[in-house]
Amino acid sequence: MSSQAQLKIRVIPNARKTEFSGFREEELVLRLNAPALDGKANKAATEFVARYFGVPRSAVHLTAGERSRHKIFLIVGLDNVDLERKLAELDR
């Protein structure tokens, strides 16, 4: 059975650069250097999440929030322990 982790993200499009910038109300804040237009922000967010967590792009699925700033991603092949370890690096 393959492991998977769920990640709640608040997306802020049209930022100066793409980066995680902490937490707000139990959501990870992702600033994107992409517009919220024609799915570009969703695509950029999916690619950034895959790169950040070191998984293939095909392992990252947007499960909720396609038209919202509040998104939920499912990351296949990453368990919650690895997810928490990687997110702890943000606090440093």
Helices and strands as residue ranges (DSSP letters): E 4-12, E 19-24, E 27-31, H 40-53, G 57-59, E 60-64, E 70-76, H 80-88, G 89-91
